[in-house]
Amino acid sequence: MAGKVFFSVSMSLDGFIAPESMEGFIAPEERRDAPDVQRWMAQWMELQQWIFPQRFFRENLKLGEGGEEGRDNEIVRETFERTGASVMGKRMFDLGEKAWPEEAPFHTPVFVVTHEKRDPWERPGGTTCHFVNDGIETALDQARGAAGDRDVRIAGGGATILKYVNAGLIDEFTIALSPVLFGSGIRLFEGVDAGRVALEPVRAEPTQRVTHLTYAVRER
Amino acid sequence: MAGKVFFSVSMSLDGFIAPESMEGFIAPEERRDAPDVQRWMAQWMELQQWIFPQRFFRENLKLGEGGEEGRDNEIVRETFERTGASVMGKRMFDLGEKAWPEEAPFHTPVFVVTHEKRDPWERPGGTTCHFVNDGIETALDQARGAAGDRDVRIAGGGATILKYVNAGLIDEFTIALSPVLFGSGIRLFEGVDAGRVALEPVRAEPTQRVTHLTYAVRER
C-alpha cells in the first residue's frame, strides 16, 4: 500500500510559520549578532519552543544527550518514523545545507525542487538530497518511489507546502499550534485555494506546550 | 471578587473570523439573494457550523426546539452563564439590531462603543444596550460595574476585540478553531501588538466539530 503525503509544521495562533523572510536567518556569519537576525531567531525559537527540549529531536540533530520523553517527544518520533522520503523547496535546502549537522537529520532520500542542476548530495547517515528540475509533481513521484510503503513528507518551506496543497496533492497535515502571536511574518496558508480545499478534522491532541492538530485534506 | 474580561469567537484555521467586510451581511433585504451576499453567508455558516445545532444556542436565539446536547452545547451555555455584561463595537451592534430576535440574546446589559449619542435601547428579556461615547476603557468600566462578580465579554467585532487586546485589557479568550480555510477575510489578530502580548495556554478541548482553545493574556 502506498503511503500518504503529509506535512507537519509549527504555526503561531495567528497563522505564521516563520517571523518573515528567511533571508535574515541565512545571513552570513558576521551578521549573526545583528539586531534583526537576533530578533528573527528569538521569534523562531519561541514558535519552535516545544520541540527543542524533546529527546528525539535533540538526538537526531546532535544537540546533546537527554531531553523530554512525553507525548511531544513521541509525536516528533512518530513523524520521523513514518517518513520514507522528504520533499523540500530550494530555499529550505539552502538554509539546511548551512544549518544541518554533518549527519543531516533525515536519514532518507530528500527531493529538492529547484532549477539548479546538481549531482546528488550524499550525507553520512543515509540522507541523500536529489535535485529535481521539472516541478513539484515529478519531485513527489520520485519521493513516492523512494518512500516505499512509508509516507512522503513535504518538509517545507511554506511556499512549497502551499503549492502542494493547492495542487491537491496533500493527504493530511499536522500543525503544532504554538501559544504565540507573531503579528507579521510568513503565513502558512497565504494564497490557499479556499474554494478547492476542504478540511476534515482527524485528531486534536493538546500537550503541555502546544496543540497538535491533524486534518485530512479533501477536494470540495 | 471582580470577574474576568474575555472574548470568545470562532476562527478559521488560517485565522479569519469573518469572510470579509460585514457590509455584505448587513445588506438591505432586496440584496439577500445577491451572489456575493450568498457567498458571504455560506462561508460564515461554515465557520459557525459547530454552534448552530447546539440546543442552548437555538433556544437563546429562538431558532426552534431541540438540538445537540454534548460538550459543544455546554461550552455555549457556560460562555453565556459567565457573562454579566457585554461590550461591542458599533458595527456589530448595527448588524445585531437588524438580526437579533425581538428578545435579544444577551439578557444582560450591553455597552456599545460608538460616537452616536442615543438613549438606552431596552429589549424584552433583560438585554439593554447602552451607548458609550468616550472610548473602550469607559465602556469596559461600565460593563464591569454592571457585571458584578460575573465576567465581561468583549463580544466583537474583530476590530473592537483587537483594541482591547492591544490595550492590555483582556484577561483570557477562547477560540473555537473551525476546520475550514478562508484564504481571505477579516483576521482576528491583524495588527496585534505582538511585542506586548504573550499567551499562556489554559485549556484545549477538541470536540467532534471544532477545537476549543483557551489562552490567558499576559504582558511581555
Interface residues (C-beta under 8 A of the other chain):
Chain A: L13 D14 G15 I175 L177 P179 V180 L181 F182 G183 S184 R187 L188 F189 G191 V192 D193 A194 G195 V197 A198 L199 E200 P201 R203 A204 E205 P206 R209 V210 T211 L213 Y215
Chain B: L13 D14 G15 I175 L177 P179 V180 L181 F182 G183 S184 R187 L188 F189 G191 V192 D193 A194 G195 V197 A198 L199 E200 P201 R203 A204 E205 P206 R209 V210 T211 L213 Y215
